[in-house]
Amino acid sequence: MSLSELVFHGICIMTVVSGFYAVYTENLVHAVFALLATFFGMAGLFVYLRADFLAALQVLVYVGGILVLFLFGVMFTQDIYRLKISAKPINRVWGMILGVGFLASFFWVVILKGRFVLDTGVGMTLGQGVEALGGLLLTRYVLAFEAVTLLIVACMVGAILLTLKRE
Amino acid sequence: MLEQYLLVSVVLFVLGVFGTISRRNAVGMLIGIELVLNAASLSFVAFGRYILPFGDSPKEAGQVVSVFIIILAACEAVVALTIVYALYRLYRTIDVDKVHMLRQ
């Protein structure tokens, strides 16, 4: 097994294990930090998929923005010494049932029934996809791009309106 | 190779669904939702990388979808956390079983 494969498997294991910890721990601050490891692992997987722009975006938006927001949310809305999450057993049971069901169906569809025409991706190197990605965003998918910018403006206005103190 | 990415994606998706359902804390539920969105984004990129282009769809289409998913996830997190703050100001708790209205 080459070094690159070894690192790949390590990243996969780190992503899954920290994701498991993020949904299972009772301490929300720990959950957010576990989520940090998951997002970094996802960025690593994007690099392995030759999507280096997405890896950079992942680190910038998720780690730099969303995680800080989450940490702020956790620390702002909870007394730091009683961070217990009240998870009723019935919720856990329903979650387990649904999760195992999803997992089984995905395994069946993807692993057992999946017949994919694989592209070996020969000739793709790092740094080549960015130009094509930008070109696509401004030609073929320009309507979706503009719609998303409108959505961002709506989000900003909504967030400001919701937190505004009305007197 | 594709199967391995899909495996990671599926496991993250299931963990996210489990987290969203089992937690009653609003921020904890949001963590689960972020995991689900990340899993979807990973599987889009993996399919775009390993499956031959279909029809006249370009090779980077999977990455474009993933970019949009990241943007939408950021918007969703901002609005949802804003609602969480508003709820906290009103009820002093963010347990979703105890919260029913956004204003009194």
Interface residues (C-beta under 8 A of the other chain):
Chain A: C12 T15 V16 G19 F20 A22 V23 L28 A31 V32 L35 T38 F39 M42 L45 F46 L49 R50 A51 F53 L54 L57 Q58 V61 Y62 G65 I66 L69 F70 F72 G73 V74 F76 T77 Q78 I85 S86 A87 K88 N91 R92 W94 G95 M96 L98 G99 V100 F102 L103 F106 F107 V110 I111 G114 F116 V117 L118 D119 G121 M124 G129 A132 L133 L136 L137 R140 Y141 A144 V148 L151 I152 C155 M156 G158 A159 L162 T163
Chain B: L2 E3 Q4 Y5 L6 L7 V8 V10 V11 L12 F13 V14 L15 G16 V17 F18 G19 T20 I21 S22 R23 R24 N25 V27 G28 L30 I31 G32 E34 L35 N38 S41 L42 V45 A46 R49 Y50 I51 L52 P58 K59 E60 A61 Q63 V64 S66 V67 F68 I70 I71 L72 A73 A74 C75 A77 V78 V79 L81 T82 I83 V84 Y85 A86 Y88 I94 D95
